[in-house]
Amino acid sequence: MRHDLQPHPDFPCRVLGGLTVEAARPAPNVLQLRHRLSGVTDGLVLPPTAPPARTDELWRRTCLEAFVRLPGAPGYRELNLSPGGPWAAYRFDGYREGMANADVPAPHVTTDRDGDTFDLAAAWTLDLPSDLPWQVAVTAVIEAADGSISYWSLRHPAARPDFHHADGFVLELPPISGP
């Protein structure tokens, strides 16, 4: 099922017509995200292609993100992916507390650009229990050539953009059996 992300009302976006995501668990420890940026204009800043290396502070530029937790758990994972290739994965013990690199491998990523549409699919192997449901918040930071930034999310639960907010974890992916 495709879900629409919305820009935060205080940070409008003039370089995209829309941003959608499909989230799934195709294997017990795998989170698959398929992002579609539509109505892309020349004003969208896509980072240059770089080796797919773990890189901090990707959120300062165009970056596709997800936050994953177990229901009711204070800790969560933050996943950041630059459309150019670099990625990051963090573990938090609680709301913005105890941040450390998560022990996950680089995601498998594919991209496709067709006219004013940019698709990016990523499969992340996570270090979370596979026999429990996962709650997911899907977000994005979009940079425009004029220097403006928009903050996209499935739900904006706070007056200011806050992707770590517990009420943003709106998708629930049940566990699956099998390898």
LUMTORDREN-227269 format. One record per residue: x, y, z of N, C-alpha, C in turn; chain. Coordinates in nm, 3 decimals. Example, Ala and Ser with C-alpha at 12.3 -4.5 7.8 and 13.67 -1.06 7.14 Angstrom:
BEGIN
nu | nv | nw | cau | cav | caw | cu | cv | cw | tornu
1.319 | -0.569 | 0.780 | 1.230 | -0.450 | 0.780 | 1.320 | -0.330 | 0.780 | A
1.285 | -0.225 | 0.708 | 1.367 | -0.106 | 0.714 | 1.290 | 0.003 | 0.787 | A
***
This chain:
BEGIN
nu | nv | nw | cau | cav | caw | cu | cv | cw | tornu
0.084 | -0.118 | 0.000 | 0.000 | 0.000 | 0.000 | 0.089 | 0.125 | 0.000 | A
0.052 | 0.220 | -0.081 | 0.127 | 0.345 | -0.093 | 0.073 | 0.446 | 0.008 | A
0.166 | 0.514 | 0.077 | 0.131 | 0.614 | 0.177 | 0.188 | 0.749 | 0.137 | A
0.109 | 0.854 | 0.152 | 0.152 | 0.990 | 0.118 | 0.222 | 1.056 | 0.236 | A
0.340 | 1.110 | 0.210 | 0.406 | 1.195 | 0.308 | 0.362 | 1.338 | 0.280 | A
0.359 | 1.419 | 0.383 | 0.319 | 1.560 | 0.370 | 0.431 | 1.649 | 0.420 | A
0.452 | 1.763 | 0.355 | 0.550 | 1.857 | 0.410 | 0.493 | 1.922 | 0.535 | A
0.580 | 1.953 | 0.630 | 0.535 | 2.025 | 0.749 | 0.478 | 2.158 | 0.704 | A
0.363 | 2.202 | 0.760 | 0.299 | 2.324 | 0.711 | 0.385 | 2.449 | 0.723 | A
0.480 | 2.451 | 0.815 | 0.567 | 2.569 | 0.830 | 0.685 | 2.568 | 0.734 | A
0.702 | 2.456 | 0.658 | 0.815 | 2.443 | 0.567 | 0.765 | 2.390 | 0.433 | A
0.694 | 2.473 | 0.357 | 0.638 | 2.427 | 0.229 | 0.748 | 2.389 | 0.130 | A
0.708 | 2.310 | 0.032 | 0.802 | 2.263 | -0.069 | 0.753 | 2.305 | -0.207 | A
0.842 | 2.365 | -0.284 | 0.808 | 2.409 | -0.419 | 0.880 | 2.328 | -0.527 | A
0.956 | 2.225 | -0.485 | 1.036 | 2.151 | -0.582 | 0.988 | 2.009 | -0.606 | A
0.881 | 1.969 | -0.535 | 0.819 | 1.837 | -0.553 | 0.669 | 1.853 | -0.560 | A
0.604 | 1.768 | -0.639 | 0.460 | 1.764 | -0.639 | 0.405 | 1.667 | -0.535 | A
0.485 | 1.566 | -0.501 | 0.442 | 1.468 | -0.403 | 0.552 | 1.372 | -0.365 | A
0.533 | 1.306 | -0.253 | 0.628 | 1.207 | -0.202 | 0.548 | 1.095 | -0.139 | A
0.568 | 0.974 | -0.190 | 0.496 | 0.858 | -0.137 | 0.596 | 0.750 | -0.098 | A
0.548 | 0.655 | -0.017 | 0.632 | 0.543 | 0.025 | 0.546 | 0.418 | 0.037 | A
0.608 | 0.306 | 0.005 | 0.553 | 0.175 | 0.036 | 0.651 | 0.109 | 0.132 | A
0.598 | 0.056 | 0.243 | 0.682 | -0.009 | 0.343 | 0.638 | -0.155 | 0.358 | A
0.735 | -0.246 | 0.369 | 0.704 | -0.387 | 0.381 | 0.816 | -0.460 | 0.454 | A
0.784 | -0.579 | 0.502 | 0.883 | -0.670 | 0.560 | 0.886 | -0.795 | 0.473 | A
0.967 | -0.799 | 0.369 | 0.970 | -0.916 | 0.281 | 1.039 | -1.037 | 0.342 | A
1.115 | -1.015 | 0.449 | 1.182 | -1.121 | 0.524 | 1.180 | -1.079 | 0.671 | A
1.200 | -1.172 | 0.764 | 1.183 | -1.140 | 0.906 | 1.260 | -1.019 | 0.957 | A
1.384 | -0.998 | 0.913 | 1.465 | -0.887 | 0.963 | 1.485 | -0.777 | 0.859 | A
1.404 | -0.773 | 0.755 | 1.425 | -0.677 | 0.647 | 1.310 | -0.577 | 0.640 | A
1.348 | -0.450 | 0.636 | 1.253 | -0.342 | 0.611 | 1.278 | -0.294 | 0.469 | A
1.174 | -0.299 | 0.389 | 1.185 | -0.253 | 0.250 | 1.102 | -0.125 | 0.235 | A
1.165 | -0.022 | 0.182 | 1.099 | 0.106 | 0.158 | 1.112 | 0.141 | 0.011 | A
1.001 | 0.178 | -0.050 | 1.001 | 0.223 | -0.189 | 0.947 | 0.366 | -0.191 | A
1.036 | 0.460 | -0.213 | 0.999 | 0.602 | -0.217 | 0.975 | 0.644 | -0.361 | A
0.877 | 0.730 | -0.381 | 0.854 | 0.790 | -0.512 | 0.840 | 0.941 | -0.492 | A
0.932 | 1.015 | -0.553 | 0.925 | 1.161 | -0.557 | 0.866 | 1.196 | -0.693 | A
0.752 | 1.262 | -0.694 | 0.686 | 1.295 | -0.821 | 0.677 | 1.447 | -0.836 | A
0.661 | 1.490 | -0.959 | 0.657 | 1.633 | -0.985 | 0.789 | 1.700 | -0.953 | A
0.899 | 1.628 | -0.973 | 1.033 | 1.680 | -0.942 | 1.066 | 1.794 | -1.038 | A
1.110 | 1.906 | -0.983 | 1.153 | 2.020 | -1.065 | 1.304 | 2.031 | -1.063 | A
1.357 | 2.120 | -1.147 | 1.502 | 2.143 | -1.149 | 1.551 | 2.201 | -1.017 | A
1.461 | 2.251 | -0.934 | 1.500 | 2.311 | -0.807 | 1.532 | 2.211 | -0.698 | A
1.503 | 2.081 | -0.719 | 1.534 | 1.979 | -0.620 | 1.684 | 1.954 | -0.619 | A
1.743 | 1.958 | -0.501 | 1.885 | 1.928 | -0.487 | 1.900 | 1.781 | -0.452 | A
1.951 | 1.703 | -0.546 | 1.986 | 1.564 | -0.522 | 2.136 | 1.558 | -0.500 | A
2.180 | 1.504 | -0.386 | 2.324 | 1.497 | -0.361 | 2.395 | 1.419 | -0.471 | A
2.521 | 1.453 | -0.498 | 2.595 | 1.382 | -0.603 | 2.614 | 1.235 | -0.564 | A
2.628 | 1.150 | -0.664 | 2.651 | 1.009 | -0.640 | 2.787 | 0.991 | -0.570 | A
2.784 | 0.907 | -0.467 | 2.906 | 0.880 | -0.389 | 2.902 | 0.732 | -0.349 | A
3.015 | 0.678 | -0.306 | 3.014 | 0.539 | -0.262 | 2.915 | 0.519 | -0.148 | A
2.852 | 0.402 | -0.142 | 2.753 | 0.375 | -0.038 | 2.820 | 0.349 | 0.098 | A
2.875 | 0.453 | 0.156 | 2.947 | 0.442 | 0.282 | 2.865 | 0.504 | 0.396 | A
2.884 | 0.451 | 0.516 | 2.819 | 0.508 | 0.635 | 2.869 | 0.652 | 0.651 | A
2.775 | 0.745 | 0.660 | 2.807 | 0.888 | 0.664 | 2.712 | 0.959 | 0.760 | A
2.765 | 1.040 | 0.848 | 2.683 | 1.115 | 0.944 | 2.629 | 1.244 | 0.881 | A
2.527 | 1.297 | 0.945 | 2.466 | 1.426 | 0.913 | 2.406 | 1.433 | 0.772 | A
2.356 | 1.321 | 0.724 | 2.291 | 1.320 | 0.593 | 2.165 | 1.405 | 0.592 | A
2.102 | 1.420 | 0.707 | 1.977 | 1.494 | 0.720 | 1.992 | 1.643 | 0.690 | A
2.111 | 1.691 | 0.676 | 2.132 | 1.833 | 0.642 | 2.101 | 1.863 | 0.496 | A
2.090 | 1.760 | 0.413 | 2.062 | 1.773 | 0.270 | 1.943 | 1.684 | 0.237 | A
1.911 | 1.667 | 0.111 | 1.803 | 1.576 | 0.074 | 1.836 | 1.436 | 0.126 | A
1.743 | 1.382 | 0.205 | 1.767 | 1.256 | 0.274 | 1.634 | 1.186 | 0.300 | A
1.627 | 1.057 | 0.271 | 1.508 | 0.978 | 0.298 | 1.533 | 0.900 | 0.427 | A
1.437 | 0.904 | 0.518 | 1.459 | 0.851 | 0.652 | 1.346 | 0.759 | 0.695 | A
1.378 | 0.673 | 0.790 | 1.277 | 0.591 | 0.857 | 1.321 | 0.573 | 1.001 | A
1.222 | 0.562 | 1.088 | 1.244 | 0.535 | 1.230 | 1.164 | 0.410 | 1.262 | A
1.227 | 0.314 | 1.330 | 1.164 | 0.184 | 1.354 | 1.178 | 0.149 | 1.502 | A
1.067 | 0.101 | 1.561 | 1.070 | 0.058 | 1.701 | 0.977 | -0.061 | 1.719 | A
0.990 | -0.124 | 1.834 | 0.895 | -0.226 | 1.876 | 0.782 | -0.156 | 1.948 | A
0.659 | -0.204 | 1.937 | 0.546 | -0.138 | 2.005 | 0.572 | -0.121 | 2.155 | A
0.554 | 0.002 | 2.202 | 0.570 | 0.032 | 2.343 | 0.712 | 0.047 | 2.392 | A
0.810 | 0.021 | 2.308 | 0.951 | 0.029 | 2.349 | 1.000 | 0.173 | 2.341 | A
1.083 | 0.214 | 2.436 | 1.137 | 0.350 | 2.430 | 1.247 | 0.366 | 2.325 | A
1.322 | 0.260 | 2.297 | 1.431 | 0.266 | 2.201 | 1.382 | 0.249 | 2.059 | A
1.464 | 0.292 | 1.964 | 1.429 | 0.284 | 1.822 | 1.553 | 0.295 | 1.737 | A
1.536 | 0.270 | 1.609 | 1.642 | 0.286 | 1.510 | 1.607 | 0.403 | 1.419 | A
1.709 | 0.476 | 1.377 | 1.693 | 0.581 | 1.277 | 1.776 | 0.540 | 1.156 | A
1.714 | 0.541 | 1.038 | 1.779 | 0.504 | 0.914 | 1.780 | 0.624 | 0.821 | A
1.895 | 0.661 | 0.772 | 1.909 | 0.775 | 0.681 | 1.972 | 0.728 | 0.550 | A
1.917 | 0.776 | 0.439 | 1.969 | 0.737 | 0.309 | 1.972 | 0.857 | 0.217 | A
2.091 | 0.888 | 0.169 | 2.105 | 0.993 | 0.068 | 2.074 | 0.932 | -0.068 | A
1.995 | 1.001 | -0.151 | 1.973 | 0.949 | -0.287 | 2.102 | 0.932 | -0.365 | A
2.211 | 0.992 | -0.317 | 2.340 | 0.979 | -0.384 | 2.417 | 0.854 | -0.347 | A
2.375 | 0.782 | -0.241 | 2.442 | 0.658 | -0.203 | 2.481 | 0.645 | -0.057 | A
2.537 | 0.749 | 0.009 | 2.572 | 0.735 | 0.150 | 2.450 | 0.704 | 0.237 | A
2.474 | 0.640 | 0.351 | 2.368 | 0.598 | 0.441 | 2.416 | 0.607 | 0.586 | A
2.323 | 0.597 | 0.677 | 2.355 | 0.594 | 0.820 | 2.245 | 0.518 | 0.893 | A
2.281 | 0.455 | 1.003 | 2.184 | 0.385 | 1.087 | 2.225 | 0.407 | 1.232 | A
2.130 | 0.452 | 1.313 | 2.157 | 0.483 | 1.453 | 2.063 | 0.406 | 1.544 | A
2.109 | 0.381 | 1.665 | 2.029 | 0.320 | 1.770 | 2.009 | 0.426 | 1.877 | A
1.886 | 0.440 | 1.925 | 1.854 | 0.530 | 2.035 | 1.795 | 0.447 | 2.148 | A
1.834 | 0.477 | 2.273 | 1.780 | 0.407 | 2.391 | 1.644 | 0.464 | 2.431 | A
1.619 | 0.590 | 2.398 | 1.495 | 0.658 | 2.429 | 1.486 | 0.781 | 2.341 | A
1.384 | 0.863 | 2.365 | 1.361 | 0.982 | 2.283 | 1.486 | 1.069 | 2.278 | A
1.555 | 1.067 | 2.163 | 1.677 | 1.142 | 2.137 | 1.786 | 1.118 | 2.242 | A
1.786 | 1.000 | 2.305 | 1.884 | 0.966 | 2.409 | 1.962 | 0.841 | 2.370 | A
2.088 | 0.838 | 2.411 | 2.172 | 0.720 | 2.393 | 2.201 | 0.687 | 2.249 | A
2.223 | 0.786 | 2.167 | 2.248 | 0.763 | 2.024 | 2.382 | 0.694 | 2.002 | A
2.381 | 0.589 | 1.920 | 2.502 | 0.518 | 1.879 | 2.477 | 0.459 | 1.741 | A
2.583 | 0.424 | 1.671 | 2.567 | 0.358 | 1.543 | 2.497 | 0.224 | 1.563 | A
2.397 | 0.196 | 1.482 | 2.329 | 0.066 | 1.486 | 2.414 | -0.035 | 1.410 | A
2.410 | -0.158 | 1.457 | 2.488 | -0.265 | 1.397 | 2.409 | -0.326 | 1.281 | A
2.403 | -0.253 | 1.170 | 2.332 | -0.300 | 1.051 | 2.422 | -0.281 | 0.929 | A
2.408 | -0.369 | 0.831 | 2.486 | -0.352 | 0.708 | 2.428 | -0.242 | 0.620 | A
2.502 | -0.204 | 0.520 | 2.455 | -0.106 | 0.422 | 2.327 | -0.158 | 0.357 | A
2.233 | -0.069 | 0.330 | 2.111 | -0.113 | 0.263 | 2.138 | -0.146 | 0.117 | A
2.053 | -0.231 | 0.063 | 2.056 | -0.257 | -0.082 | 1.965 | -0.152 | -0.145 | A
2.017 | -0.074 | -0.239 | 1.945 | 0.040 | -0.294 | 1.939 | 0.033 | -0.446 | A
1.823 | 0.069 | -0.500 | 1.809 | 0.088 | -0.645 | 1.739 | 0.222 | -0.667 | A
1.775 | 0.288 | -0.775 | 1.712 | 0.416 | -0.810 | 1.673 | 0.414 | -0.957 | A
1.574 | 0.499 | -0.988 | 1.531 | 0.513 | -1.127 | 1.476 | 0.654 | -1.144 | A
1.519 | 0.721 | -1.248 | 1.469 | 0.855 | -1.279 | 1.402 | 0.849 | -1.415 | A
1.276 | 0.893 | -1.419 | 1.200 | 0.893 | -1.544 | 1.121 | 1.024 | -1.550 | A
1.169 | 1.117 | -1.630 | 1.103 | 1.247 | -1.641 | 1.102 | 1.319 | -1.508 | A
0.982 | 1.351 | -1.458 | 0.973 | 1.426 | -1.333 | 0.947 | 1.334 | -1.213 | A
0.982 | 1.205 | -1.228 | 0.964 | 1.108 | -1.120 | 1.099 | 1.046 | -1.084 | A
1.125 | 1.038 | -0.953 | 1.247 | 0.975 | -0.903 | 1.204 | 0.867 | -0.805 | A
1.242 | 0.743 | -0.832 | 1.211 | 0.629 | -0.745 | 1.338 | 0.580 | -0.677 | A
1.325 | 0.548 | -0.551 | 1.436 | 0.491 | -0.476 | 1.379 | 0.379 | -0.389 | A
1.437 | 0.261 | -0.402 | 1.398 | 0.147 | -0.319 | 1.518 | 0.107 | -0.235 | A
1.493 | 0.080 | -0.107 | 1.599 | 0.040 | -0.016 | 1.552 | -0.076 | 0.069 | A
1.639 | -0.174 | 0.084 | 1.612 | -0.287 | 0.173 | 1.716 | -0.283 | 0.285 | A
1.668 | -0.266 | 0.406 | 1.753 | -0.257 | 0.526 | 1.741 | -0.385 | 0.607 | A
1.851 | -0.448 | 0.644 | 1.850 | -0.561 | 0.736 | 1.873 | -0.503 | 0.875 | A
1.772 | -0.518 | 0.963 | 1.775 | -0.450 | 1.092 | 1.812 | -0.545 | 1.206 | A
1.866 | -0.486 | 1.310 | 1.906 | -0.559 | 1.431 | 1.794 | -0.553 | 1.537 | A
1.671 | -0.576 | 1.492 | 1.555 | -0.577 | 1.582 | 1.496 | -0.718 | 1.584 | A
1.427 | -0.754 | 1.693 | 1.365 | -0.887 | 1.697 | 1.273 | -0.909 | 1.577 | A
1.288 | -1.025 | 1.516 | 1.210 | -1.054 | 1.395 | 1.073 | -1.113 | 1.426 | A
1.050 | -1.156 | 1.551 | 0.924 | -1.221 | 1.584 | 0.820 | -1.126 | 1.642 | A
0.848 | -0.996 | 1.639 | 0.756 | -0.896 | 1.691 | 0.721 | -0.795 | 1.582 | A
0.607 | -0.727 | 1.595 | 0.575 | -0.622 | 1.497 | 0.674 | -0.506 | 1.509 | A
0.688 | -0.434 | 1.400 | 0.769 | -0.312 | 1.398 | 0.676 | -0.194 | 1.370 | A
0.696 | -0.086 | 1.444 | 0.626 | 0.039 | 1.415 | 0.724 | 0.130 | 1.342 | A
0.676 | 0.196 | 1.237 | 0.764 | 0.270 | 1.148 | 0.713 | 0.412 | 1.127 | A
0.804 | 0.507 | 1.133 | 0.780 | 0.646 | 1.092 | 0.864 | 0.669 | 0.968 | A
0.802 | 0.713 | 0.860 | 0.875 | 0.739 | 0.736 | 0.878 | 0.890 | 0.716 | A
0.998 | 0.943 | 0.691 | 1.017 | 1.088 | 0.683 | 1.116 | 1.120 | 0.571 | A
1.128 | 1.247 | 0.541 | 1.226 | 1.292 | 0.441 | 1.259 | 1.438 | 0.463 | A
1.382 | 1.471 | 0.432 | 1.427 | 1.609 | 0.428 | 1.453 | 1.639 | 0.281 | A
1.394 | 1.747 | 0.231 | 1.408 | 1.782 | 0.090 | 1.471 | 1.920 | 0.081 | A
1.583 | 1.927 | 0.009 | 1.655 | 2.054 | -0.008 | 1.624 | 2.111 | -0.146 | A
1.600 | 2.241 | -0.149 | 1.577 | 2.312 | -0.276 | 1.701 | 2.393 | -0.311 | A
1.715 | 2.422 | -0.439 | 1.831 | 2.499 | -0.486 | 1.838 | 2.638 | -0.425 | A
1.724 | 2.693 | -0.381 | 1.726 | 2.826 | -0.317 | 1.769 | 2.819 | -0.171 | A
1.805 | 2.699 | -0.123 | 1.851 | 2.682 | 0.014 | 1.742 | 2.646 | 0.113 | A
1.617 | 2.648 | 0.070 | 1.509 | 2.613 | 0.162 | 1.505 | 2.462 | 0.183 | A
1.456 | 2.424 | 0.299 | 1.444 | 2.284 | 0.338 | 1.298 | 2.258 | 0.374 | A
1.245 | 2.145 | 0.327 | 1.112 | 2.103 | 0.370 | 1.126 | 1.968 | 0.441 | A
1.037 | 1.947 | 0.537 | 1.040 | 1.829 | 0.621 | 0.911 | 1.751 | 0.599 | A
0.922 | 1.630 | 0.547 | 0.808 | 1.549 | 0.507 | 0.791 | 1.432 | 0.605 | A
0.667 | 1.397 | 0.631 | 0.639 | 1.285 | 0.721 | 0.500 | 1.230 | 0.693 | A
0.478 | 1.107 | 0.735 | 0.343 | 1.050 | 0.729 | 0.251 | 1.123 | 0.826 | A
0.307 | 1.168 | 0.938 | 0.232 | 1.246 | 1.037 | 0.329 | 1.343 | 1.105 | A
0.285 | 1.467 | 1.119 | 0.362 | 1.568 | 1.193 | 0.292 | 1.589 | 1.327 | A
0.336 | 1.522 | 1.434 | 0.266 | 1.529 | 1.561 | 0.300 | 1.650 | 1.648 | A
0.393 | 1.734 | 1.604 | 0.435 | 1.847 | 1.687 | 0.431 | 1.976 | 1.605 | A
0.432 | 2.088 | 1.678 | 0.428 | 2.219 | 1.612 | 0.551 | 2.240 | 1.523 | A
0.665 | 2.189 | 1.565 | 0.788 | 2.197 | 1.486 | 0.818 | 2.058 | 1.431 | A
0.888 | 2.046 | 1.319 | 0.923 | 1.913 | 1.268 | 1.001 | 1.834 | 1.374 | A
0.956 | 1.714 | 1.404 | 1.023 | 1.628 | 1.503 | 1.002 | 1.483 | 1.461 | A
1.095 | 1.433 | 1.382 | 1.083 | 1.298 | 1.330 | 1.098 | 1.191 | 1.437 | A
1.153 | 1.225 | 1.553 | 1.173 | 1.129 | 1.662 | 1.049 | 1.114 | 1.750 | A
0.950 | 1.198 | 1.733 | 0.830 | 1.199 | 1.818 | 0.758 | 1.064 | 1.811 | A
0.722 | 1.010 | 1.926 | 0.658 | 0.877 | 1.933 | 0.530 | 0.869 | 1.852 | A
0.456 | 0.978 | 1.840 | 0.330 | 0.975 | 1.766 | 0.348 | 0.973 | 1.614 | A
0.473 | 0.979 | 1.567 | 0.499 | 0.971 | 1.424 | 0.513 | 0.828 | 1.373 | A
0.523 | 0.730 | 1.465 | 0.539 | 0.590 | 1.426 | 0.401 | 0.534 | 1.390 | A
0.352 | 0.562 | 1.272 | 0.212 | 0.532 | 1.238 | 0.191 | 0.404 | 1.158 | A
0.296 | 0.350 | 1.097 | 0.281 | 0.224 | 1.024 | 0.319 | 0.108 | 1.115 | A
0.242 | 0.002 | 1.111 | 0.281 | -0.120 | 1.185 | 0.295 | -0.233 | 1.086 | A
0.416 | -0.294 | 1.091 | 0.447 | -0.407 | 1.003 | 0.455 | -0.533 | 1.089 | A
0.364 | -0.629 | 1.065 | 0.364 | -0.750 | 1.147 | 0.485 | -0.838 | 1.116 | A
0.518 | -0.925 | 1.211 | 0.628 | -1.020 | 1.183 | 0.583 | -1.118 | 1.075 | A
0.681 | -1.173 | 1.007 | 0.650 | -1.275 | 0.907 | 0.733 | -1.399 | 0.941 | A
0.686 | -1.512 | 0.899 | 0.762 | -1.634 | 0.922 | 0.846 | -1.665 | 0.799 | A
0.946 | -1.743 | 0.821 | 1.031 | -1.782 | 0.709 | 1.167 | -1.721 | 0.720 | A
1.259 | -1.759 | 0.631 | 1.398 | -1.711 | 0.637 | 1.412 | -1.567 | 0.593 | A
***
